[in-house]
Amino acid sequence: MFLGKVPSEQSEKLVIVEVENSSSDSLLFRMNNFSLMRSLDIHEDPTFIPEVAAGVAEDKSEAKSPSDVIKELTDARSDSARNGFSFKGIKDYLECYQSGKLTPSQVAKNIIAMLEDCDKSTPPLRAIVQWDQEQIMLMAEASTTRYRNKCTLSCLDGIPVCLKEEFKVVPYHHRVGTVYLGTQPETEDATVAKKLREAGAIIIGVSNMHELGTGTTGCNPNRYHKIPRNPYNPNHFTGGSSSGSAAAVAAGLCPVAIGTDGGGSVRIPASFCGVVGLKGTFGRISCHGCLPLSYSTVSVGPICTSVADAAIVYSILAEPDLLYPYGLKQPKATLSDMCAPDLKGLKLGVDWTFFKACDAEVLSACEKAVKHLQSLGASVVEVSLPEMEEARVAHVICILSEMRDFLQPDFNKHFHEMNLETRASLALASQFTALDYIKANRQRTRSMRFLQEIFSTVNCILTPAVPCTAPRIYESDLLTGSSDMSFTVRSMRFMQLGNFTGIPGLVVPIGYSSAGLPISLQVMAKWWDEAVLLRIGLKLEQFRDQTKKPSIYYDILA
């Protein structure tokens, strides 16, 4: 995760140097300002878990229930009616099933054929890394029977989905992007996998990921995984760490995928692959059955073809889980005002200095998207996001320290089976002290307080999703992986605040670079207010006048 781009033989040496040199004065430490917290005098008590009590809910007794809103979303005129290409979403699948044009079993056969094809293509897509024909057909046939008998389980019945390999999914190996974990097939589902099954979804397999979630490119050269390709340009990365999830959705293999996000790991790949990514409030969706790599920064979220689909999946997954200690007192998930005709009355916060720290093409597209939201009645309010450099460093200290703590036995026992980049990240993490960690969590208290003040004046904060478009894959990356610390740090720039403080964030594609690579805008809101993100996201989606067809795309419903 944190190493300057160097040839592999030098990477090996650098990793060893980092392991041996556990003093805080190492080059990587200094280059990235990681000793910043040591010079600060912070008096606030530390916040180790960014759980926030639900505020007093305004009376929405007249408001529509989530099921009413979902019906409105699925009844709305299909995006497919627009001219040109559009992704096939949940609504398109439901129309096929309800009209009898296709059955879930026929769709499953198409998916199996496509999975075989994308494994043989040059280069292979490597979005789904484990799948089982028999399992797919069993779920599809059960769904087909339910449609025939008119007793479907939910609007996800018969919808193809995949889950990041970080989740336990029966009967697949819970490898988490490694070669050494998950030696036996899994016998128990993670909570999200269980909920998707109960909703009637067809789990088509588990998706590729950056090894142990330690990076943002998605580059994973080990033998079980290989490098997933960006459907918009297979010579570019997908982003990570939920790399295969975003690639599977953008390539049309499934309209819904589930990822985890500890430093942008849902939102970065969704942005690079031109699809929608939602990171819920910390604790909103259960992480039970997901490898607990970083307990204070990770949230679960969907990657989908549209904001409407993200809302549907969110409404099914978002609720307390007695098997997961966080979010037990969360307010009921609503989709209130999501289908409002405009954005009148909403205040959109923008810190323009922070906003503008991105590539020129990204900035131009994002500024136009903000104007589009204004044209729908929202007002833009200039805000100041204080101490962002402190928050950036503190987030890195928290996520890396927690990962190093959890992976300490693996680091000792499986060091030589790990990718070079993972070794470097964990070696770097060993240089943080208990004082660094406590100071970082004192900073978390401050950052959360600043946000509470900002959200008392605005409904959301807007930023670009990622400062750049998807980076190119080089030949050396295929063999030894990619270790580019400056890219990792930069790619997380707009992501870390959400992970550090627990607020929700949504990325929505708004256009393309001159090279045809996707660009997205991010909307963040106060804790538990995913509804306002989805309301704004639905309108933001309309800004892009056309959707470009990815160069790798499978039309499962054709």
C-alpha positions as CSV (number, residue, x, y, z in Angstrom):
1,M,0.0,0.0,0.0
2,F,2.7,2.5,0.8
3,L,5.8,2.2,-1.3
4,G,7.2,4.4,-4.1
5,K,7.1,2.8,-7.5
6,V,10.2,0.8,-7.8
7,P,11.4,-2.4,-9.7
8,S,10.6,-5.6,-7.9
9,E,14.2,-6.5,-6.9
10,Q,14.5,-3.1,-5.2
11,S,11.0,-3.6,-3.6
12,E,12.3,-6.8,-2.0
13,K,15.3,-4.9,-0.6
14,L,13.1,-2.0,0.5
15,V,10.7,-4.3,2.4
16,I,13.6,-5.9,4.2
17,V,15.1,-2.5,5.1
18,E,11.7,-1.4,6.3
19,V,11.3,-4.5,8.5
20,E,14.8,-4.0,10.0
21,N,14.5,-0.3,10.4
22,S,11.6,0.1,12.8
23,S,12.8,3.6,13.8
24,S,10.3,6.4,13.0
25,D,12.9,8.1,10.9
26,S,12.7,5.8,7.9
27,L,12.5,7.5,4.5
28,L,8.9,6.4,3.7
29,F,7.8,7.7,7.1
30,R,9.4,11.1,6.5
31,M,8.3,11.4,2.8
32,N,4.7,10.9,3.8
33,N,4.6,13.1,6.9
34,F,3.6,10.1,9.0
35,S,5.3,11.5,12.1
36,L,3.0,14.6,12.0
37,M,0.9,13.5,15.0
38,R,4.0,13.4,17.2
39,S,4.4,17.2,16.9
40,L,0.8,17.9,17.8
41,D,-0.6,18.7,21.2
42,I,-4.2,17.3,21.2
43,H,-6.2,17.4,24.4
44,E,-9.5,15.8,23.3
45,D,-10.2,12.3,24.5
46,P,-9.6,9.7,21.8
47,T,-12.5,8.2,19.8
48,F,-11.5,4.6,18.9
49,I,-14.8,3.7,17.1
50,P,-16.6,6.4,15.1
51,E,-20.1,5.3,16.2
52,V,-22.5,8.2,16.5
53,A,-25.8,8.1,18.2
54,A,-28.8,8.7,16.0
55,G,-30.1,12.3,16.2
56,V,-33.8,13.0,17.0
57,A,-35.6,12.0,13.8
58,E,-38.0,14.6,12.4
59,D,-41.5,13.3,12.1
60,K,-41.9,11.7,8.7
61,S,-45.1,9.9,9.4
62,E,-46.4,11.1,6.1
63,A,-43.3,10.0,4.3
64,K,-43.3,7.0,1.9
65,S,-42.0,3.7,3.2
66,P,-38.8,2.3,1.6
67,S,-40.9,-0.3,-0.2
68,D,-43.1,2.4,-1.7
69,V,-40.0,4.3,-2.9
70,I,-38.5,1.1,-4.3
71,K,-41.7,0.5,-6.2
72,E,-41.6,4.0,-7.6
73,L,-37.9,3.5,-8.6
74,T,-38.6,0.1,-10.4
75,D,-41.8,1.5,-12.0
76,A,-40.0,4.6,-13.4
77,R,-39.2,4.8,-17.1
78,S,-36.2,2.6,-17.8
79,D,-32.9,4.2,-18.5
80,S,-32.8,1.7,-21.5
81,A,-35.4,3.9,-23.1
82,R,-32.7,6.6,-23.6
83,N,-30.8,6.7,-26.8
84,G,-27.5,4.9,-26.9
85,F,-25.9,2.5,-24.5
86,S,-27.1,2.0,-20.9
87,F,-26.1,-0.6,-18.3
88,K,-28.7,-3.3,-17.6
89,G,-29.9,-2.8,-14.0
90,I,-32.2,-4.5,-11.5
91,K,-35.3,-3.0,-13.3
92,D,-34.3,-4.5,-16.6
93,Y,-33.9,-8.0,-15.1
94,L,-37.3,-7.7,-13.3
95,E,-39.0,-6.6,-16.6
96,C,-37.6,-9.7,-18.3
97,Y,-38.7,-12.1,-15.5
98,Q,-42.1,-10.5,-15.1
99,S,-42.9,-10.5,-18.8
100,G,-41.7,-14.0,-19.3
101,K,-39.1,-12.9,-21.9
102,L,-36.4,-14.7,-19.8
103,T,-36.3,-16.8,-16.7
104,P,-33.6,-16.6,-14.0
105,S,-32.4,-20.0,-15.2
106,Q,-31.9,-18.8,-18.7
107,V,-30.0,-15.7,-17.3
108,A,-27.8,-18.0,-15.2
109,K,-26.9,-20.1,-18.2
110,N,-25.9,-16.9,-20.0
111,I,-23.8,-15.8,-17.1
112,I,-22.0,-19.2,-16.9
113,A,-21.2,-18.9,-20.6
114,M,-19.9,-15.4,-20.1
115,L,-17.8,-16.4,-17.0
116,E,-16.2,-19.1,-19.1
117,D,-15.6,-16.6,-21.9
118,C,-14.0,-13.8,-19.8
119,D,-11.6,-16.4,-18.2
120,K,-10.4,-17.3,-21.7
121,S,-10.2,-13.7,-23.1
122,T,-6.9,-11.9,-23.7
123,P,-6.2,-10.5,-21.3
124,P,-8.6,-12.3,-18.9
125,L,-11.0,-10.0,-17.1
126,R,-10.3,-11.6,-13.7
127,A,-13.4,-10.0,-12.1
128,I,-14.9,-13.2,-10.6
129,V,-12.2,-15.4,-9.2
130,Q,-14.3,-18.3,-7.8
131,W,-17.6,-19.5,-9.2
132,D,-19.5,-22.8,-9.3
133,Q,-21.9,-23.7,-12.1
134,E,-24.0,-26.0,-9.9
135,Q,-24.4,-23.4,-7.2
136,I,-25.5,-20.7,-9.7
137,M,-28.0,-23.0,-11.3
138,L,-29.5,-24.1,-8.0
139,M,-30.3,-20.5,-7.0
140,A,-31.5,-19.6,-10.4
141,E,-33.9,-22.6,-10.7
142,A,-35.3,-21.9,-7.2
143,S,-35.9,-18.3,-8.4
144,T,-37.5,-19.4,-11.7
145,T,-40.0,-21.6,-9.7
146,R,-40.9,-18.6,-7.5
147,Y,-41.6,-16.4,-10.5
148,R,-43.7,-19.2,-12.0
149,N,-45.7,-19.5,-8.7
150,K,-45.8,-15.7,-8.3
151,C,-44.3,-15.8,-4.8
152,T,-41.0,-13.9,-5.2
153,L,-39.0,-13.0,-2.1
154,S,-38.0,-9.4,-2.9
155,C,-37.1,-7.2,-5.9
156,L,-33.6,-8.9,-5.7
157,D,-35.2,-12.3,-6.6
158,G,-33.3,-13.7,-9.5
159,I,-30.8,-10.7,-9.7
160,P,-27.2,-11.8,-10.2
161,V,-24.8,-10.5,-7.5
162,C,-21.2,-11.1,-6.5
163,L,-19.4,-10.5,-3.2
164,K,-15.8,-9.5,-2.6
165,E,-13.6,-12.4,-1.5
166,E,-13.2,-10.6,1.9
167,F,-16.7,-12.1,2.7
168,K,-17.4,-15.7,3.7
169,V,-19.6,-17.2,1.0
170,V,-20.6,-20.9,1.0
171,P,-19.0,-22.9,-0.6
172,Y,-16.1,-20.8,-1.8
173,H,-12.6,-20.3,-0.2
174,H,-12.3,-17.3,2.0
175,R,-8.9,-16.3,0.6
176,V,-9.2,-12.5,1.0
177,G,-6.9,-12.0,-2.0
178,T,-4.1,-14.2,-0.6
179,V,-2.7,-17.6,-1.5
180,Y,-2.5,-18.8,2.1
181,L,-5.9,-18.1,3.7
182,G,-9.1,-20.1,3.1
183,T,-7.6,-23.5,2.5
184,Q,-11.0,-25.2,3.0
185,P,-14.3,-24.3,1.4
186,E,-16.4,-22.0,3.6
187,T,-19.3,-23.5,5.5
188,E,-21.0,-20.4,6.8
189,D,-22.2,-17.2,5.1
190,A,-21.3,-13.7,6.1
191,T,-24.4,-11.8,7.2
192,V,-24.6,-9.9,3.8
193,A,-24.4,-13.1,1.8
194,K,-27.1,-14.6,4.0
195,K,-29.4,-11.6,3.5
196,L,-28.8,-11.7,-0.3
197,R,-29.8,-15.4,-0.4
198,E,-32.9,-14.7,1.7
199,A,-33.8,-12.0,-0.8
200,G,-33.6,-14.5,-3.6
201,A,-30.5,-13.1,-5.3
202,I,-28.3,-15.4,-7.5
203,I,-24.8,-15.3,-6.1
204,I,-22.6,-15.8,-9.2
205,G,-19.3,-16.1,-7.2
206,V,-16.8,-14.2,-5.3
207,S,-14.9,-11.3,-6.8
208,N,-11.2,-10.4,-7.0
209,M,-9.6,-8.0,-4.6
210,H,-6.3,-6.3,-3.7
211,E,-4.4,-8.7,-1.4
212,L,-5.8,-8.2,2.2
213,G,-7.3,-4.9,1.1
214,T,-3.9,-3.2,1.4
215,G,-4.0,-1.0,-1.8
216,T,-6.1,1.1,-4.1
217,T,-5.0,-0.1,-7.6
218,G,-6.5,-3.6,-7.4
219,C,-3.2,-5.0,-8.5
220,N,-2.9,-8.6,-7.2
221,P,-0.4,-10.7,-9.2
222,N,-0.7,-13.9,-7.1
223,R,-1.6,-17.2,-8.7
224,Y,-5.3,-17.4,-7.5
225,H,-6.2,-13.9,-8.5
226,K,-4.1,-12.1,-11.2
227,I,-4.9,-8.5,-12.1
228,P,-8.5,-7.6,-12.9
229,R,-8.9,-5.4,-15.9
230,N,-10.9,-2.1,-16.2
231,P,-13.8,-2.8,-18.6
232,Y,-13.4,0.7,-20.0
233,N,-9.7,0.0,-20.9
234,P,-8.2,-3.3,-20.1
235,N,-4.7,-1.7,-20.0
236,H,-5.8,0.3,-16.9
237,F,-6.4,-0.7,-13.3
238,T,-9.9,-1.1,-11.8
239,G,-9.0,0.6,-8.5
240,G,-9.2,-1.3,-5.3
241,S,-9.4,-3.0,-3.0
242,S,-12.9,-4.1,-4.2
243,S,-11.5,-4.4,-7.7
244,G,-13.4,-7.4,-9.1
245,S,-16.7,-6.2,-7.7
246,A,-16.5,-2.9,-9.7
247,A,-15.1,-4.8,-12.8
248,A,-18.0,-7.3,-12.7
249,V,-20.7,-4.6,-12.6
250,A,-19.0,-2.4,-15.3
251,A,-18.6,-5.5,-17.6
252,G,-22.3,-6.4,-17.2
253,L,-21.7,-9.8,-15.4
254,C,-24.1,-8.6,-12.7
255,P,-25.9,-5.4,-11.8
256,V,-25.0,-5.6,-8.1
257,A,-21.8,-6.4,-6.2
258,I,-20.8,-6.0,-2.6
259,G,-17.5,-4.5,-1.4
260,T,-15.9,-3.2,1.7
261,D,-14.4,0.3,2.2
262,G,-11.7,1.2,4.7
263,G,-9.9,3.8,2.6
264,G,-12.1,4.2,-0.4
265,S,-12.2,0.5,-1.4
266,V,-15.8,0.6,-2.7
267,R,-15.7,4.2,-4.0
268,I,-12.3,4.2,-5.8
269,P,-13.0,1.1,-8.0
270,A,-16.6,2.2,-8.6
271,S,-15.2,5.6,-9.8
272,F,-12.5,4.2,-12.0
273,C,-14.9,1.7,-13.6
274,G,-17.7,4.2,-14.2
275,V,-20.4,2.7,-11.9
276,V,-22.1,3.8,-8.6
277,G,-20.5,3.0,-5.2
278,L,-22.0,3.6,-1.7
279,K,-20.1,3.5,1.5
280,G,-22.7,3.4,4.3
281,T,-22.4,5.0,7.7
282,F,-20.0,3.1,10.0
283,G,-22.0,0.2,11.4
284,R,-25.0,0.6,9.0
285,I,-24.4,-2.7,7.2
286,S,-23.1,-5.7,9.1
287,C,-19.5,-6.7,8.7
288,H,-20.0,-10.1,10.3
289,G,-18.3,-12.8,8.3
290,C,-15.9,-10.3,6.7
291,L,-12.2,-10.6,7.7
292,P,-11.9,-7.9,10.5
293,L,-8.8,-6.2,9.0
294,S,-9.5,-2.7,10.4
295,Y,-12.3,-2.5,12.9
296,S,-12.7,1.3,13.1
297,T,-12.5,2.3,9.4
298,V,-14.3,-0.3,7.3
299,S,-17.9,-0.1,6.1
300,V,-19.7,-2.4,3.7
301,G,-21.5,-1.1,0.6
302,P,-22.9,-1.9,-2.8
303,I,-21.4,-1.2,-6.2
304,C,-24.2,-1.0,-8.8
305,T,-25.1,0.2,-12.3
306,S,-27.3,3.0,-11.0
307,V,-28.2,5.0,-7.9
308,A,-31.7,3.4,-7.8
309,D,-30.1,0.0,-7.7
310,A,-27.7,1.1,-4.9
311,A,-30.8,2.4,-3.0
312,I,-32.6,-1.0,-3.4
313,V,-29.6,-3.0,-2.2
314,Y,-29.0,-0.6,0.7
315,S,-32.6,-0.8,1.9
316,I,-32.3,-4.6,2.0
317,L,-28.9,-4.8,3.8
318,A,-29.0,-1.9,6.2
319,E,-30.2,-3.0,9.6
320,P,-28.7,-4.0,13.0
321,D,-27.1,-7.4,13.3
322,L,-26.8,-9.0,16.7
323,L,-23.6,-10.8,15.5
324,Y,-21.9,-7.4,14.7
325,P,-21.2,-5.1,17.6
326,Y,-21.6,-1.7,15.8
327,G,-24.7,0.0,14.5
328,L,-27.0,-1.9,16.9
329,K,-28.8,1.4,17.8
330,Q,-28.9,2.7,14.3
331,P,-32.1,4.6,13.1
332,K,-34.3,2.8,10.6
333,A,-33.0,3.1,7.1
334,T,-35.2,5.3,5.0
335,L,-35.3,6.5,1.4
336,S,-37.2,9.7,2.3
337,D,-37.6,12.3,-0.4
338,M,-35.4,10.2,-2.8
339,C,-37.8,10.7,-5.6
340,A,-38.5,14.4,-5.0
341,P,-38.8,16.3,-8.3
342,D,-35.9,18.7,-7.5
343,L,-33.3,19.6,-4.9
344,K,-35.0,22.8,-3.6
345,G,-34.0,23.5,0.0
346,L,-30.8,21.4,0.0
347,K,-27.5,23.1,0.9
348,L,-24.4,21.6,-0.7
349,G,-21.2,22.3,1.1
350,V,-18.0,22.7,-0.9
351,D,-14.5,23.5,0.3
352,W,-13.2,24.8,-3.0
353,T,-9.5,24.7,-2.0
354,F,-9.8,21.0,-1.1
355,F,-12.1,20.3,-4.1
356,K,-9.6,21.7,-6.6
357,A,-6.7,19.5,-5.7
358,C,-7.2,17.1,-8.7
359,D,-6.4,16.8,-12.4
360,A,-7.8,19.5,-14.7
361,E,-10.1,17.2,-16.6
362,V,-11.6,15.8,-13.3
363,L,-12.0,19.3,-11.9
364,S,-13.7,20.6,-15.1
365,A,-16.3,17.7,-15.1
366,C,-16.9,18.0,-11.3
367,E,-17.4,21.8,-11.4
368,K,-20.0,21.4,-14.2
369,A,-21.8,18.6,-12.2
370,V,-22.0,21.0,-9.2
371,K,-23.6,23.6,-11.4
372,H,-26.1,21.0,-12.6
373,L,-27.2,20.3,-9.0
374,Q,-27.6,24.1,-8.5
375,S,-29.8,24.3,-11.6
376,L,-32.2,21.8,-9.8
377,G,-32.7,24.2,-6.9
378,A,-29.9,23.3,-4.5
379,S,-27.7,26.0,-3.1
380,V,-23.9,25.7,-2.9
381,V,-22.4,26.9,0.4
382,E,-18.7,27.4,0.8
383,V,-17.4,25.5,3.8
384,S,-13.9,25.0,5.3
385,L,-12.8,21.4,6.1
386,P,-10.2,22.0,8.8
387,E,-7.1,19.9,9.6
388,M,-7.4,17.7,6.6
389,E,-3.7,16.8,6.6
390,E,-4.0,15.8,10.2
391,A,-7.0,13.7,9.4
392,R,-5.2,12.1,6.4
393,V,-2.2,11.0,8.5
394,A,-4.4,9.9,11.4
395,H,-6.5,7.7,9.1
396,V,-3.4,6.0,7.8
397,I,-2.1,5.4,11.3
398,C,-5.5,3.9,12.4
399,I,-6.1,1.6,9.4
400,L,-2.5,0.4,9.1
401,S,-2.0,-0.1,12.9
402,E,-5.3,-2.1,13.1
403,M,-4.3,-4.2,10.1
404,R,-0.9,-4.8,11.4
405,D,-2.3,-5.9,14.8
406,F,-4.8,-8.3,13.2
407,L,-2.3,-9.7,10.7
408,Q,0.7,-10.0,13.0
409,P,0.6,-13.8,13.1
410,D,0.3,-13.9,9.2
411,F,3.2,-11.4,8.9
412,N,5.4,-13.8,11.0
413,K,4.2,-17.0,9.5
414,H,3.3,-16.2,5.8
415,F,5.6,-13.2,5.1
416,H,7.1,-14.8,2.0
417,E,3.7,-15.8,0.6
418,M,2.5,-12.2,0.6
419,N,2.8,-9.8,-2.3
420,L,5.7,-7.4,-2.0
421,E,3.4,-4.4,-1.6
422,T,1.5,-6.1,1.4
423,R,4.9,-6.8,3.1
424,A,5.9,-3.2,2.7
425,S,2.6,-1.9,4.0
426,L,2.8,-4.1,7.1
427,A,6.4,-3.3,7.7
428,L,5.7,0.4,7.5
429,A,2.8,-0.1,10.0
430,S,5.2,-1.6,12.5
431,Q,6.8,1.8,12.9
432,F,3.7,3.4,14.4
433,T,3.7,3.5,18.2
434,A,0.9,3.2,20.7
435,L,1.3,7.0,21.2
436,D,0.8,7.5,17.4
437,Y,-2.4,5.5,17.5
438,I,-3.8,7.2,20.6
439,K,-3.0,10.7,19.1
440,A,-4.6,9.7,15.8
441,N,-7.8,8.8,17.7
442,R,-7.7,12.1,19.6
443,Q,-7.6,13.7,16.1
444,R,-10.7,11.6,15.2
445,T,-12.6,13.2,18.0
446,R,-11.7,16.7,16.6
447,S,-12.5,15.7,13.0
448,M,-15.9,14.3,14.0
449,R,-16.7,17.5,16.0
450,F,-15.8,19.7,13.0
451,L,-18.1,17.7,10.8
452,Q,-21.0,17.9,13.3
453,E,-20.6,21.7,13.1
454,I,-20.5,21.7,9.3
455,F,-23.5,19.5,9.0
456,S,-25.5,21.9,11.1
457,T,-25.3,24.3,8.2
458,V,-25.3,22.1,5.1
459,N,-27.0,18.8,4.0
460,C,-23.9,17.3,2.4
461,I,-20.3,17.9,1.3
462,L,-19.3,17.5,-2.4
463,T,-15.8,16.5,-3.6
464,P,-14.4,14.8,-6.7
465,A,-14.4,11.1,-6.1
466,V,-10.7,10.5,-7.0
467,P,-8.3,13.3,-8.2
468,C,-7.3,11.3,-11.3
469,T,-8.6,8.6,-13.7
470,A,-7.6,4.9,-13.6
471,P,-3.8,4.5,-13.9
472,R,-2.1,2.3,-16.6
473,I,-1.0,-1.3,-16.0
474,Y,2.7,-1.9,-16.8
475,E,4.2,-5.3,-17.7
476,S,6.2,-5.4,-14.4
477,D,2.9,-5.1,-12.5
478,L,1.7,-8.4,-13.9
479,L,4.7,-10.2,-12.4
480,T,5.5,-8.5,-9.1
481,G,2.6,-6.1,-8.4
482,S,2.5,-2.3,-8.3
483,S,4.0,-0.4,-5.4
484,D,3.3,3.2,-5.9
485,M,2.9,5.0,-2.7
486,S,2.4,8.5,-4.1
487,F,-0.6,7.1,-6.1
488,T,-2.1,5.4,-3.1
489,V,-1.9,8.5,-1.0
490,R,-3.4,10.7,-3.8
491,S,-6.2,8.2,-4.7
492,M,-7.5,8.3,-1.1
493,R,-7.4,12.1,-0.8
494,F,-11.2,12.6,-0.9
495,M,-12.0,9.2,0.6
496,Q,-10.3,9.2,4.0
497,L,-12.6,11.6,5.8
498,G,-15.5,9.2,5.4
499,N,-13.6,6.2,6.7
500,F,-11.9,8.1,9.5
501,T,-15.1,9.7,10.9
502,G,-17.7,7.1,9.8
503,I,-19.9,9.4,7.6
504,P,-21.5,7.9,4.5
505,G,-20.3,8.6,0.9
506,L,-21.7,8.0,-2.5
507,V,-19.8,8.2,-5.8
508,V,-21.7,8.8,-9.1
509,P,-20.2,8.7,-12.6
510,I,-20.5,12.2,-14.3
511,G,-18.3,11.9,-17.5
512,Y,-15.1,10.8,-19.1
513,S,-11.6,12.0,-19.7
514,S,-10.3,12.7,-23.2
515,A,-8.9,9.1,-23.1
516,G,-12.4,7.8,-22.4
517,L,-11.8,6.8,-18.7
518,P,-14.6,7.5,-16.2
519,I,-14.8,10.5,-13.8
520,S,-17.1,10.6,-10.8
521,L,-18.3,13.1,-8.1
522,Q,-18.6,12.2,-4.4
523,V,-21.4,13.3,-2.1
524,M,-20.9,12.8,1.7
525,A,-23.6,13.4,4.4
526,K,-23.9,13.3,8.1
527,W,-24.1,9.9,10.0
528,W,-27.2,7.8,9.1
529,D,-28.3,10.2,6.3
530,E,-27.8,8.0,3.3
531,A,-31.2,9.1,2.1
532,V,-30.0,12.5,1.2
533,L,-27.0,11.0,-0.7
534,L,-29.3,8.9,-2.7
535,R,-31.7,11.8,-3.4
536,I,-28.8,13.9,-4.7
537,G,-27.2,11.0,-6.5
538,L,-30.4,10.3,-8.5
539,K,-30.3,13.8,-9.9
540,L,-26.5,13.8,-10.3
541,E,-26.9,10.7,-12.6
542,Q,-28.9,12.8,-15.0
543,F,-26.0,15.2,-15.6
544,R,-24.1,12.8,-17.9
545,D,-25.7,13.2,-21.3
546,Q,-24.5,9.8,-22.5
547,T,-23.1,6.5,-21.0
548,K,-20.1,5.2,-23.0
549,K,-20.2,1.4,-23.5
550,P,-17.2,-0.3,-21.8
551,S,-14.8,-2.0,-24.3
552,I,-15.4,-5.2,-22.3
553,Y,-19.2,-5.6,-21.9
554,Y,-21.4,-8.7,-21.7
555,D,-25.1,-8.2,-22.3
556,I,-26.6,-11.0,-20.2
557,L,-30.2,-10.2,-21.2
558,A,-29.5,-10.1,-25.0
